[in-house]
Amino acid sequence: MLTVGDLIRTLTVEARIHDLDMIVHLPGTSDPSSEGLAQVRWCLDGLLGRPAPASWSDAHWARIATGRTPMSHDERAQLGEDAARVPLFG
């Protein structure tokens, strides 16, 4: 059974990911709310089984983890073996 809290988190994650899709080519726009992106990070870290590097912004991690931004060699090294599991979902 899906709880109300889980449903809200699911909708938040989906909406924030789509927000990132919509603003990618719009110069001068800011990332979605930090609260929403924090929920995205929480979800993605859970899917990965550990936190992504803290030096990565929530928006950057969201783009990498969903396959919207390719990982650099250094980023792959930071994720180690887990890099092969990315994208976590698309």
PDB file of N, CA, C and O in Angstrom:
ATOM      1  N   MET A   1       0.841  -1.160   0.000  1.00  0.00           N
ATOM      2  CA  MET A   1       0.000   0.000   0.000  1.00  0.00           C
ATOM      3  C   MET A   1       0.898   1.239   0.000  1.00  0.00           C
ATOM      4  O   MET A   1       1.872   1.313   0.749  1.00  0.00           O
ATOM      5  N   LEU A   2       0.568   2.170  -0.817  1.00  0.00           N
ATOM      6  CA  LEU A   2       1.283   3.439  -0.916  1.00  0.00           C
ATOM      7  C   LEU A   2       0.685   4.419   0.088  1.00  0.00           C
ATOM      8  O   LEU A   2      -0.514   4.695   0.069  1.00  0.00           O
ATOM      9  N   THR A   3       1.541   4.937   0.962  1.00  0.00           N
ATOM     10  CA  THR A   3       1.052   5.909   1.937  1.00  0.00           C
ATOM     11  C   THR A   3       0.908   7.277   1.280  1.00  0.00           C
ATOM     12  O   THR A   3       1.456   7.531   0.208  1.00  0.00           O
ATOM     13  N   VAL A   4       0.169   8.138   1.937  1.00  0.00           N
ATOM     14  CA  VAL A   4       0.004   9.503   1.425  1.00  0.00           C
ATOM     15  C   VAL A   4       1.362  10.190   1.333  1.00  0.00           C
ATOM     16  O   VAL A   4       1.641  10.881   0.353  1.00  0.00           O
ATOM     17  N   GLY A   5       2.205  10.007   2.343  1.00  0.00           N
ATOM     18  CA  GLY A   5       3.537  10.611   2.325  1.00  0.00           C
ATOM     19  C   GLY A   5       4.373  10.136   1.151  1.00  0.00           C
ATOM     20  O   GLY A   5       5.057  10.927   0.501  1.00  0.00           O
ATOM     21  N   ASP A   6       4.313   8.823   0.880  1.00  0.00           N
ATOM     22  CA  ASP A   6       5.060   8.281  -0.257  1.00  0.00           C
ATOM     23  C   ASP A   6       4.520   8.807  -1.584  1.00  0.00           C
ATOM     24  O   ASP A   6       5.289   9.085  -2.504  1.00  0.00           O
ATOM     25  N   LEU A   7       3.211   8.943  -1.680  1.00  0.00           N
ATOM     26  CA  LEU A   7       2.609   9.497  -2.893  1.00  0.00           C
ATOM     27  C   LEU A   7       3.072  10.931  -3.118  1.00  0.00           C
ATOM     28  O   LEU A   7       3.407  11.310  -4.240  1.00  0.00           O
ATOM     29  N   ILE A   8       3.090  11.719  -2.061  1.00  0.00           N
ATOM     30  CA  ILE A   8       3.527  13.124  -2.183  1.00  0.00           C
ATOM     31  C   ILE A   8       4.994  13.187  -2.602  1.00  0.00           C
ATOM     32  O   ILE A   8       5.363  13.989  -3.460  1.00  0.00           O
ATOM     33  N   ARG A   9       5.832  12.341  -1.995  1.00  0.00           N
ATOM     34  CA  ARG A   9       7.250  12.309  -2.381  1.00  0.00           C
ATOM     35  C   ARG A   9       7.404  11.908  -3.849  1.00  0.00           C
ATOM     36  O   ARG A   9       8.197  12.503  -4.578  1.00  0.00           O
ATOM     37  N   THR A  10       6.652  10.907  -4.275  1.00  0.00           N
ATOM     38  CA  THR A  10       6.716  10.451  -5.664  1.00  0.00           C
ATOM     39  C   THR A  10       6.345  11.571  -6.627  1.00  0.00           C
ATOM     40  O   THR A  10       7.039  11.803  -7.617  1.00  0.00           O
ATOM     41  N   LEU A  11       5.260  12.255  -6.338  1.00  0.00           N
ATOM     42  CA  LEU A  11       4.829  13.361  -7.197  1.00  0.00           C
ATOM     43  C   LEU A  11       5.835  14.506  -7.181  1.00  0.00           C
ATOM     44  O   LEU A  11       6.074  15.139  -8.209  1.00  0.00           O
ATOM     45  N   THR A  12       6.423  14.772  -6.019  1.00  0.00           N
ATOM     46  CA  THR A  12       7.434  15.830  -5.907  1.00  0.00           C
ATOM     47  C   THR A  12       8.647  15.498  -6.760  1.00  0.00           C
ATOM     48  O   THR A  12       9.141  16.348  -7.501  1.00  0.00           O
ATOM     49  N   VAL A  13       9.130  14.263  -6.659  1.00  0.00           N
ATOM     50  CA  VAL A  13      10.299  13.852  -7.443  1.00  0.00           C
ATOM     51  C   VAL A  13       9.997  13.954  -8.934  1.00  0.00           C
ATOM     52  O   VAL A  13      10.796  14.499  -9.696  1.00  0.00           O
ATOM     53  N   GLU A  14       8.867  13.442  -9.343  1.00  0.00           N
ATOM     54  CA  GLU A  14       8.504  13.499 -10.763  1.00  0.00           C
ATOM     55  C   GLU A  14       8.406  14.940 -11.254  1.00  0.00           C
ATOM     56  O   GLU A  14       8.911  15.268 -12.328  1.00  0.00           O
ATOM     57  N   ALA A  15       7.767  15.788 -10.482  1.00  0.00           N
ATOM     58  CA  ALA A  15       7.603  17.191 -10.891  1.00  0.00           C
ATOM     59  C   ALA A  15       8.943  17.910 -10.964  1.00  0.00           C
ATOM     60  O   ALA A  15       9.176  18.673 -11.901  1.00  0.00           O
ATOM     61  N   ARG A  16       9.822  17.687 -10.002  1.00  0.00           N
ATOM     62  CA  ARG A  16      11.114  18.382 -10.010  1.00  0.00           C
ATOM     63  C   ARG A  16      11.979  17.914 -11.172  1.00  0.00           C
ATOM     64  O   ARG A  16      12.676  18.723 -11.784  1.00  0.00           O
ATOM     65  N   ILE A  17      11.947  16.621 -11.485  1.00  0.00           N
ATOM     66  CA  ILE A  17      12.715  16.127 -12.632  1.00  0.00           C
ATOM     67  C   ILE A  17      12.197  16.771 -13.917  1.00  0.00           C
ATOM     68  O   ILE A  17      12.984  17.190 -14.765  1.00  0.00           O
ATOM     69  N   HIS A  18      10.893  16.848 -14.058  1.00  0.00           N
ATOM     70  CA  HIS A  18      10.328  17.480 -15.260  1.00  0.00           C
ATOM     71  C   HIS A  18      10.610  18.981 -15.281  1.00  0.00           C
ATOM     72  O   HIS A  18      10.786  19.557 -16.355  1.00  0.00           O
ATOM     73  N   ASP A  19      10.656  19.619 -14.120  1.00  0.00           N
ATOM     74  CA  ASP A  19      11.066  21.030 -14.064  1.00  0.00           C
ATOM     75  C   ASP A  19      12.466  21.192 -14.645  1.00  0.00           C
ATOM     76  O   ASP A  19      12.714  22.102 -15.436  1.00  0.00           O
ATOM     77  N   LEU A  20      13.376  20.309 -14.249  1.00  0.00           N
ATOM     78  CA  LEU A  20      14.743  20.379 -14.775  1.00  0.00           C
ATOM     79  C   LEU A  20      14.753  20.200 -16.292  1.00  0.00           C
ATOM     80  O   LEU A  20      15.515  20.866 -16.993  1.00  0.00           O
ATOM     81  N   ASP A  21      13.909  19.302 -16.795  1.00  0.00           N
ATOM     82  CA  ASP A  21      13.817  19.108 -18.250  1.00  0.00           C
ATOM     83  C   ASP A  21      13.363  20.384 -18.950  1.00  0.00           C
ATOM     84  O   ASP A  21      13.893  20.746 -20.000  1.00  0.00           O
ATOM     85  N   MET A  22      12.392  21.054 -18.369  1.00  0.00           N
ATOM     86  CA  MET A  22      11.806  22.224 -19.028  1.00  0.00           C
ATOM     87  C   MET A  22      12.728  23.437 -19.023  1.00  0.00           C
ATOM     88  O   MET A  22      12.654  24.263 -19.933  1.00  0.00           O
ATOM     89  N   ILE A  23      13.595  23.563 -18.020  1.00  0.00           N
ATOM     90  CA  ILE A  23      14.417  24.776 -17.929  1.00  0.00           C
ATOM     91  C   ILE A  23      15.800  24.622 -18.540  1.00  0.00           C
ATOM     92  O   ILE A  23      16.561  25.588 -18.596  1.00  0.00           O
ATOM     93  N   VAL A  24      16.136  23.423 -18.997  1.00  0.00           N
ATOM     94  CA  VAL A  24      17.499  23.168 -19.453  1.00  0.00           C
ATOM     95  C   VAL A  24      17.942  24.115 -20.569  1.00  0.00           C
ATOM     96  O   VAL A  24      19.121  24.461 -20.638  1.00  0.00           O
ATOM     97  N   HIS A  25      17.045  24.533 -21.427  1.00  0.00           N
ATOM     98  CA  HIS A  25      17.417  25.409 -22.545  1.00  0.00           C
ATOM     99  C   HIS A  25      16.900  26.838 -22.371  1.00  0.00           C
ATOM    100  O   HIS A  25      16.868  27.609 -23.330  1.00  0.00           O
ATOM    101  N   LEU A  26      16.504  27.183 -21.170  1.00  0.00           N
ATOM    102  CA  LEU A  26      16.006  28.534 -20.907  1.00  0.00           C
ATOM    103  C   LEU A  26      17.060  29.315 -20.135  1.00  0.00           C
ATOM    104  O   LEU A  26      17.224  29.107 -18.933  1.00  0.00           O
ATOM    105  N   PRO A  27      17.774  30.207 -20.805  1.00  0.00           N
ATOM    106  CA  PRO A  27      18.819  30.959 -20.119  1.00  0.00           C
ATOM    107  C   PRO A  27      18.239  31.839 -19.019  1.00  0.00           C
ATOM    108  O   PRO A  27      17.153  32.403 -19.148  1.00  0.00           O
ATOM    109  N   GLY A  28      18.992  31.935 -17.945  1.00  0.00           N
ATOM    110  CA  GLY A  28      18.605  32.823 -16.854  1.00  0.00           C
ATOM    111  C   GLY A  28      17.586  32.252 -15.893  1.00  0.00           C
ATOM    112  O   GLY A  28      17.153  32.947 -14.974  1.00  0.00           O
ATOM    113  N   THR A  29      17.190  30.995 -16.083  1.00  0.00           N
ATOM    114  CA  THR A  29      16.238  30.402 -15.149  1.00  0.00           C
ATOM    115  C   THR A  29      16.989  29.738 -14.007  1.00  0.00           C
ATOM    116  O   THR A  29      18.132  29.308 -14.162  1.00  0.00           O
ATOM    117  N   SER A  30      16.343  29.663 -12.882  1.00  0.00           N
ATOM    118  CA  SER A  30      16.971  29.011 -11.734  1.00  0.00           C
ATOM    119  C   SER A  30      16.439  27.590 -11.610  1.00  0.00           C
ATOM    120  O   SER A  30      15.404  27.244 -12.180  1.00  0.00           O
ATOM    121  N   ASP A  31      17.163  26.779 -10.859  1.00  0.00           N
ATOM    122  CA  ASP A  31      16.736  25.409 -10.615  1.00  0.00           C
ATOM    123  C   ASP A  31      15.447  25.406  -9.797  1.00  0.00           C
ATOM    124  O   ASP A  31      15.111  26.406  -9.161  1.00  0.00           O
ATOM    125  N   PRO A  32      14.727  24.286  -9.811  1.00  0.00           N
ATOM    126  CA  PRO A  32      13.530  24.178  -8.975  1.00  0.00           C
ATOM    127  C   PRO A  32      13.876  24.386  -7.499  1.00  0.00           C
ATOM    128  O   PRO A  32      15.050  24.472  -7.137  1.00  0.00           O
ATOM    129  N   SER A  33      12.870  24.464  -6.669  1.00  0.00           N
ATOM    130  CA  SER A  33      13.065  24.757  -5.245  1.00  0.00           C
ATOM    131  C   SER A  33      14.046  23.789  -4.593  1.00  0.00           C
ATOM    132  O   SER A  33      14.113  22.611  -4.946  1.00  0.00           O
ATOM    133  N   SER A  34      14.799  24.312  -3.640  1.00  0.00           N
ATOM    134  CA  SER A  34      15.773  23.477  -2.939  1.00  0.00           C
ATOM    135  C   SER A  34      15.082  22.368  -2.153  1.00  0.00           C
ATOM    136  O   SER A  34      15.625  21.272  -2.016  1.00  0.00           O
ATOM    137  N   GLU A  35      13.894  22.645  -1.641  1.00  0.00           N
ATOM    138  CA  GLU A  35      13.163  21.622  -0.890  1.00  0.00           C
ATOM    139  C   GLU A  35      12.768  20.460  -1.807  1.00  0.00           C
ATOM    140  O   GLU A  35      12.907  19.293  -1.440  1.00  0.00           O
ATOM    141  N   GLY A  36      12.280  20.790  -2.987  1.00  0.00           N
ATOM    142  CA  GLY A  36      11.904  19.747  -3.938  1.00  0.00           C
ATOM    143  C   GLY A  36      13.099  18.943  -4.407  1.00  0.00           C
ATOM    144  O   GLY A  36      13.028  17.718  -4.514  1.00  0.00           O
ATOM    145  N   LEU A  37      14.199  19.630  -4.687  1.00  0.00           N
ATOM    146  CA  LEU A  37      15.400  18.930  -5.136  1.00  0.00           C
ATOM    147  C   LEU A  37      16.001  18.081  -4.023  1.00  0.00           C
ATOM    148  O   LEU A  37      16.620  17.054  -4.300  1.00  0.00           O
ATOM    149  N   ALA A  38      15.827  18.492  -2.773  1.00  0.00           N
ATOM    150  CA  ALA A  38      16.293  17.673  -1.650  1.00  0.00           C
ATOM    151  C   ALA A  38      15.532  16.348  -1.614  1.00  0.00           C
ATOM    152  O   ALA A  38      16.109  15.309  -1.295  1.00  0.00           O
ATOM    153  N   GLN A  39      14.242  16.381  -1.938  1.00  0.00           N
ATOM    154  CA  GLN A  39      13.456  15.145  -2.009  1.00  0.00           C
ATOM    155  C   GLN A  39      13.949  14.263  -3.160  1.00  0.00           C
ATOM    156  O   GLN A  39      13.989  13.039  -3.036  1.00  0.00           O
ATOM    157  N   VAL A  40      14.321  14.886  -4.272  1.00  0.00           N
ATOM    158  CA  VAL A  40      14.865  14.129  -5.406  1.00  0.00           C
ATOM    159  C   VAL A  40      16.160  13.448  -4.984  1.00  0.00           C
ATOM    160  O   VAL A  40      16.353  12.263  -5.254  1.00  0.00           O
ATOM    161  N   ARG A  41      17.053  14.189  -4.323  1.00  0.00           N
ATOM    162  CA  ARG A  41      18.324  13.610  -3.868  1.00  0.00           C
ATOM    163  C   ARG A  41      18.069  12.450  -2.921  1.00  0.00           C
ATOM    164  O   ARG A  41      18.700  11.399  -3.036  1.00  0.00           O
ATOM    165  N   TRP A  42      17.145  12.635  -1.985  1.00  0.00           N
ATOM    166  CA  TRP A  42      16.824  11.586  -1.019  1.00  0.00           C
ATOM    167  C   TRP A  42      16.389  10.312  -1.750  1.00  0.00           C
ATOM    168  O   TRP A  42      16.829   9.214  -1.407  1.00  0.00           O
ATOM    169  N   CYS A  43      15.537  10.461  -2.742  1.00  0.00           N
ATOM    170  CA  CYS A  43      15.050   9.322  -3.523  1.00  0.00           C
ATOM    171  C   CYS A  43      16.188   8.664  -4.299  1.00  0.00           C
ATOM    172  O   CYS A  43      16.339   7.442  -4.266  1.00  0.00           O
ATOM    173  N   LEU A  44      16.981   9.465  -4.990  1.00  0.00           N
ATOM    174  CA  LEU A  44      18.064   8.923  -5.808  1.00  0.00           C
ATOM    175  C   LEU A  44      19.137   8.266  -4.952  1.00  0.00           C
ATOM    176  O   LEU A  44      19.660   7.213  -5.316  1.00  0.00           O
ATOM    177  N   ASP A  45      19.468   8.877  -3.821  1.00  0.00           N
ATOM    178  CA  ASP A  45      20.437   8.264  -2.909  1.00  0.00           C
ATOM    179  C   ASP A  45      19.914   6.920  -2.408  1.00  0.00           C
ATOM    180  O   ASP A  45      20.674   5.963  -2.264  1.00  0.00           O
ATOM    181  N   GLY A  46      18.611   6.858  -2.145  1.00  0.00           N
ATOM    182  CA  GLY A  46      18.011   5.598  -1.721  1.00  0.00           C
ATOM    183  C   GLY A  46      18.101   4.530  -2.797  1.00  0.00           C
ATOM    184  O   GLY A  46      18.396   3.372  -2.501  1.00  0.00           O
ATOM    185  N   LEU A  47      17.851   4.908  -4.038  1.00  0.00           N
ATOM    186  CA  LEU A  47      17.963   3.961  -5.145  1.00  0.00           C
ATOM    187  C   LEU A  47      19.404   3.505  -5.344  1.00  0.00           C
ATOM    188  O   LEU A  47      19.657   2.343  -5.664  1.00  0.00           O
ATOM    189  N   LEU A  48      20.343   4.426  -5.154  1.00  0.00           N
ATOM    190  CA  LEU A  48      21.757   4.085  -5.301  1.00  0.00           C
ATOM    191  C   LEU A  48      22.235   3.224  -4.135  1.00  0.00           C
ATOM    192  O   LEU A  48      23.139   2.402  -4.290  1.00  0.00           O
ATOM    193  N   GLY A  49      21.622   3.418  -2.967  1.00  0.00           N
ATOM    194  CA  GLY A  49      22.026   2.667  -1.783  1.00  0.00           C
ATOM    195  C   GLY A  49      23.057   3.377  -0.941  1.00  0.00           C
ATOM    196  O   GLY A  49      23.564   2.825   0.036  1.00  0.00           O
ATOM    197  N   ARG A  50      23.362   4.585  -1.314  1.00  0.00           N
ATOM    198  CA  ARG A  50      24.313   5.418  -0.560  1.00  0.00           C
ATOM    199  C   ARG A  50      24.212   6.837  -1.086  1.00  0.00           C
ATOM    200  O   ARG A  50      23.691   7.060  -2.179  1.00  0.00           O
ATOM    201  N   PRO A  51      24.706   7.799  -0.315  1.00  0.00           N
ATOM    202  CA  PRO A  51      24.649   9.182  -0.800  1.00  0.00           C
ATOM    203  C   PRO A  51      25.596   9.413  -1.979  1.00  0.00           C
ATOM    204  O   PRO A  51      26.697   8.865  -2.029  1.00  0.00           O
ATOM    205  N   ALA A  52      25.151  10.222  -2.904  1.00  0.00           N
ATOM    206  CA  ALA A  52      26.037  10.697  -3.970  1.00  0.00           C
ATOM    207  C   ALA A  52      27.024  11.678  -3.340  1.00  0.00           C
ATOM    208  O   ALA A  52      26.791  12.154  -2.229  1.00  0.00           O
ATOM    209  N   PRO A  53      28.107  11.983  -4.021  1.00  0.00           N
ATOM    210  CA  PRO A  53      29.071  12.928  -3.455  1.00  0.00           C
ATOM    211  C   PRO A  53      28.406  14.243  -3.032  1.00  0.00           C
ATOM    212  O   PRO A  53      27.626  14.828  -3.784  1.00  0.00           O
ATOM    213  N   ALA A  54      28.723  14.684  -1.842  1.00  0.00           N
ATOM    214  CA  ALA A  54      28.129  15.911  -1.293  1.00  0.00           C
ATOM    215  C   ALA A  54      28.511  17.140  -2.111  1.00  0.00           C
ATOM    216  O   ALA A  54      27.814  18.154  -2.069  1.00  0.00           O
ATOM    217  N   SER A  55      29.605  17.057  -2.848  1.00  0.00           N
ATOM    218  CA  SER A  55      30.040  18.202  -3.657  1.00  0.00           C
ATOM    219  C   SER A  55      29.148  18.410  -4.884  1.00  0.00           C
ATOM    220  O   SER A  55      29.211  19.467  -5.512  1.00  0.00           O
ATOM    221  N   TRP A  56      28.332  17.438  -5.233  1.00  0.00           N
ATOM    222  CA  TRP A  56      27.416  17.563  -6.363  1.00  0.00           C
ATOM    223  C   TRP A  56      26.146  18.248  -5.894  1.00  0.00           C
ATOM    224  O   TRP A  56      25.578  17.863  -4.872  1.00  0.00           O
ATOM    225  N   SER A  57      25.701  19.242  -6.613  1.00  0.00           N
ATOM    226  CA  SER A  57      24.434  19.884  -6.255  1.00  0.00           C
ATOM    227  C   SER A  57      23.293  18.886  -6.463  1.00  0.00           C
ATOM    228  O   SER A  57      23.424  17.916  -7.211  1.00  0.00           O
ATOM    229  N   ASP A  58      22.189  19.142  -5.795  1.00  0.00           N
ATOM    230  CA  ASP A  58      21.020  18.275  -5.959  1.00  0.00           C
ATOM    231  C   ASP A  58      20.584  18.221  -7.422  1.00  0.00           C
ATOM    232  O   ASP A  58      20.245  17.153  -7.932  1.00  0.00           O
ATOM    233  N   ALA A  59      20.592  19.368  -8.095  1.00  0.00           N
ATOM    234  CA  ALA A  59      20.167  19.419  -9.495  1.00  0.00           C
ATOM    235  C   ALA A  59      21.134  18.633 -10.383  1.00  0.00           C
ATOM    236  O   ALA A  59      20.703  17.913 -11.284  1.00  0.00           O
ATOM    237  N   HIS A  60      22.435  18.770 -10.134  1.00  0.00           N
ATOM    238  CA  HIS A  60      23.423  18.049 -10.941  1.00  0.00           C
ATOM    239  C   HIS A  60      23.272  16.541 -10.747  1.00  0.00           C
ATOM    240  O   HIS A  60      23.298  15.784 -11.717  1.00  0.00           O
ATOM    241  N   TRP A  61      23.116  16.111  -9.515  1.00  0.00           N
ATOM    242  CA  TRP A  61      22.927  14.696  -9.229  1.00  0.00           C
ATOM    243  C   TRP A  61      21.647  14.184  -9.892  1.00  0.00           C
ATOM    244  O   TRP A  61      21.632  13.081 -10.438  1.00  0.00           O
ATOM    245  N   ALA A  62      20.589  14.968  -9.848  1.00  0.00           N
ATOM    246  CA  ALA A  62      19.332  14.566 -10.487  1.00  0.00           C
ATOM    247  C   ALA A  62      19.528  14.376 -11.987  1.00  0.00           C
ATOM    248  O   ALA A  62      19.019  13.417 -12.568  1.00  0.00           O
ATOM    249  N   ARG A  63      20.259  15.281 -12.605  1.00  0.00           N
ATOM    250  CA  ARG A  63      20.486  15.172 -14.055  1.00  0.00           C
ATOM    251  C   ARG A  63      21.344  13.955 -14.397  1.00  0.00           C
ATOM    252  O   ARG A  63      21.087  13.263 -15.382  1.00  0.00           O
ATOM    253  N   ILE A  64      22.360  13.702 -13.581  1.00  0.00           N
ATOM    254  CA  ILE A  64      23.217  12.534 -13.809  1.00  0.00           C
ATOM    255  C   ILE A  64      22.440  11.246 -13.568  1.00  0.00           C
ATOM    256  O   ILE A  64      22.452  10.343 -14.405  1.00  0.00           O
ATOM    257  N   ALA A  65      21.769  11.162 -12.432  1.00  0.00           N
ATOM    258  CA  ALA A  65      21.117   9.917 -12.017  1.00  0.00           C
ATOM    259  C   ALA A  65      19.966   9.517 -12.926  1.00  0.00           C
ATOM    260  O   ALA A  65      19.575   8.350 -12.956  1.00  0.00           O
ATOM    261  N   THR A  66      19.424  10.473 -13.664  1.00  0.00           N
ATOM    262  CA  THR A  66      18.324  10.163 -14.578  1.00  0.00           C
ATOM    263  C   THR A  66      18.777  10.134 -16.037  1.00  0.00           C
ATOM    264  O   THR A  66      17.951  10.038 -16.944  1.00  0.00           O
ATOM    265  N   GLY A  67      20.084  10.215 -16.261  1.00  0.00           N
ATOM    266  CA  GLY A  67      20.621  10.099 -17.609  1.00  0.00           C
ATOM    267  C   GLY A  67      20.491  11.342 -18.458  1.00  0.00           C
ATOM    268  O   GLY A  67      20.679  11.286 -19.674  1.00  0.00           O
ATOM    269  N   ARG A  68      20.174  12.462 -17.838  1.00  0.00           N
ATOM    270  CA  ARG A  68      20.010  13.698 -18.602  1.00  0.00           C
ATOM    271  C   ARG A  68      21.339  14.408 -18.838  1.00  0.00           C
ATOM    272  O   ARG A  68      21.460  15.211 -19.762  1.00  0.00           O
ATOM    273  N   THR A  69      22.324  14.116 -18.013  1.00  0.00           N
ATOM    274  CA  THR A  69      23.668  14.666 -18.158  1.00  0.00           C
ATOM    275  C   THR A  69      24.650  13.508 -18.070  1.00  0.00           C
ATOM    276  O   THR A  69      24.604  12.744 -17.106  1.00  0.00           O
ATOM    277  N   PRO A  70      25.536  13.357 -19.045  1.00  0.00           N
ATOM    278  CA  PRO A  70      26.520  12.277 -18.953  1.00  0.00           C
ATOM    279  C   PRO A  70      27.536  12.564 -17.849  1.00  0.00           C
ATOM    280  O   PRO A  70      27.860  13.718 -17.567  1.00  0.00           O
ATOM    281  N   MET A  71      28.022  11.508 -17.240  1.00  0.00           N
ATOM    282  CA  MET A  71      29.036  11.655 -16.193  1.00  0.00           C
ATOM    283  C   MET A  71      30.410  11.855 -16.814  1.00  0.00           C
ATOM    284  O   MET A  71      30.750  11.251 -17.832  1.00  0.00           O
ATOM    285  N   SER A  72      31.183  12.710 -16.180  1.00  0.00           N
ATOM    286  CA  SER A  72      32.578  12.872 -16.576  1.00  0.00           C
ATOM    287  C   SER A  72      33.375  11.685 -16.023  1.00  0.00           C
ATOM    288  O   SER A  72      32.876  10.904 -15.213  1.00  0.00           O
ATOM    289  N   HIS A  73      34.610  11.574 -16.475  1.00  0.00           N
ATOM    290  CA  HIS A  73      35.491  10.518 -15.977  1.00  0.00           C
ATOM    291  C   HIS A  73      35.654  10.643 -14.463  1.00  0.00           C
ATOM    292  O   HIS A  73      35.593   9.645 -13.746  1.00  0.00           O
ATOM    293  N   ASP A  74      35.861  11.869 -13.976  1.00  0.00           N
ATOM    294  CA  ASP A  74      36.027  12.088 -12.535  1.00  0.00           C
ATOM    295  C   ASP A  74      34.772  11.712 -11.759  1.00  0.00           C
ATOM    296  O   ASP A  74      34.856  11.129 -10.677  1.00  0.00           O
ATOM    297  N   GLU A  75      33.612  12.044 -12.310  1.00  0.00           N
ATOM    298  CA  GLU A  75      32.355  11.702 -11.632  1.00  0.00           C
ATOM    299  C   GLU A  75      32.161  10.190 -11.582  1.00  0.00           C
ATOM    300  O   GLU A  75      31.688   9.653 -10.581  1.00  0.00           O
ATOM    301  N   ARG A  76      32.526   9.509 -12.663  1.00  0.00           N
ATOM    302  CA  ARG A  76      32.443   8.044 -12.657  1.00  0.00           C
ATOM    303  C   ARG A  76      33.361   7.469 -11.582  1.00  0.00           C
ATOM    304  O   ARG A  76      32.997   6.525 -10.881  1.00  0.00           O
ATOM    305  N   ALA A  77      34.546   8.044 -11.463  1.00  0.00           N
ATOM    306  CA  ALA A  77      35.486   7.573 -10.450  1.00  0.00           C
ATOM    307  C   ALA A  77      34.928   7.790  -9.044  1.00  0.00           C
ATOM    308  O   ALA A  77      35.116   6.953  -8.161  1.00  0.00           O
ATOM    309  N   GLN A  78      34.245   8.912  -8.840  1.00  0.00           N
ATOM    310  CA  GLN A  78      33.672   9.187  -7.522  1.00  0.00           C
ATOM    311  C   GLN A  78      32.575   8.186  -7.158  1.00  0.00           C
ATOM    312  O   GLN A  78      32.411   7.849  -5.985  1.00  0.00           O
ATOM    313  N   LEU A  79      31.832   7.714  -8.139  1.00  0.00           N
ATOM    314  CA  LEU A  79      30.782   6.723  -7.868  1.00  0.00           C
ATOM    315  C   LEU A  79      31.320   5.297  -7.843  1.00  0.00           C
ATOM    316  O   LEU A  79      30.668   4.388  -7.330  1.00  0.00           O
ATOM    317  N   GLY A  80      32.512   5.108  -8.398  1.00  0.00           N
ATOM    318  CA  GLY A  80      33.101   3.774  -8.386  1.00  0.00           C
ATOM    319  C   GLY A  80      32.248   2.778  -9.154  1.00  0.00           C
ATOM    320  O   GLY A  80      31.729   3.087 -10.227  1.00  0.00           O
ATOM    321  N   GLU A  81      32.108   1.576  -8.595  1.00  0.00           N
ATOM    322  CA  GLU A  81      31.338   0.524  -9.263  1.00  0.00           C
ATOM    323  C   GLU A  81      29.876   0.909  -9.466  1.00  0.00           C
ATOM    324  O   GLU A  81      29.224   0.417 -10.386  1.00  0.00           O
ATOM    325  N   ASP A  82      29.364   1.788  -8.607  1.00  0.00           N
ATOM    326  CA  ASP A  82      27.965   2.209  -8.733  1.00  0.00           C
ATOM    327  C   ASP A  82      27.705   3.013 -10.006  1.00  0.00           C
ATOM    328  O   ASP A  82      26.552   3.162 -10.411  1.00  0.00           O
ATOM    329  N   ALA A  83      28.749   3.530 -10.637  1.00  0.00           N
ATOM    330  CA  ALA A  83      28.568   4.312 -11.867  1.00  0.00           C
ATOM    331  C   ALA A  83      27.897   3.483 -12.956  1.00  0.00           C
ATOM    332  O   ALA A  83      27.176   4.024 -13.794  1.00  0.00           O
ATOM    333  N   ALA A  84      28.129   2.187 -12.949  1.00  0.00           N
ATOM    334  CA  ALA A  84      27.532   1.312 -13.962  1.00  0.00           C
ATOM    335  C   ALA A  84      26.013   1.198 -13.796  1.00  0.00           C
ATOM    336  O   ALA A  84      25.321   0.765 -14.717  1.00  0.00           O
ATOM    337  N   ARG A  85      25.497   1.582 -12.635  1.00  0.00           N
ATOM    338  CA  ARG A  85      24.055   1.486 -12.371  1.00  0.00           C
ATOM    339  C   ARG A  85      23.293   2.730 -12.812  1.00  0.00           C
ATOM    340  O   ARG A  85      22.063   2.759 -12.775  1.00  0.00           O
ATOM    341  N   VAL A  86      24.020   3.743 -13.225  1.00  0.00           N
ATOM    342  CA  VAL A  86      23.403   5.013 -13.617  1.00  0.00           C
ATOM    343  C   VAL A  86      23.145   4.981 -15.119  1.00  0.00           C
ATOM    344  O   VAL A  86      24.037   4.570 -15.860  1.00  0.00           O
ATOM    345  N   PRO A  87      21.991   5.385 -15.603  1.00  0.00           N
ATOM    346  CA  PRO A  87      20.939   6.088 -14.878  1.00  0.00           C
ATOM    347  C   PRO A  87      20.113   5.147 -13.995  1.00  0.00           C
ATOM    348  O   PRO A  87      19.866   3.989 -14.333  1.00  0.00           O
ATOM    349  N   LEU A  88      19.702   5.694 -12.857  1.00  0.00           N
ATOM    350  CA  LEU A  88      18.900   4.931 -11.902  1.00  0.00           C
ATOM    351  C   LEU A  88      17.466   4.786 -12.381  1.00  0.00           C
ATOM    352  O   LEU A  88      16.824   3.762 -12.146  1.00  0.00           O
ATOM    353  N   PHE A  89      16.976   5.799 -13.041  1.00  0.00           N
ATOM    354  CA  PHE A  89      15.702   5.752 -13.761  1.00  0.00           C
ATOM    355  C   PHE A  89      15.692   6.892 -14.746  1.00  0.00           C
ATOM    356  O   PHE A  89      16.480   7.828 -14.606  1.00  0.00           O
ATOM    357  N   GLY A  90      14.836   6.847 -15.727  1.00  0.00           N
ATOM    358  CA  GLY A  90      14.824   7.868 -16.766  1.00  0.00           C
ATOM    359  C   GLY A  90      13.524   8.478 -16.892  1.00  0.00           C
ATOM    360  O   GLY A  90      13.335   9.364 -17.726  1.00  0.00           O
TER     361      GLY A  90
END
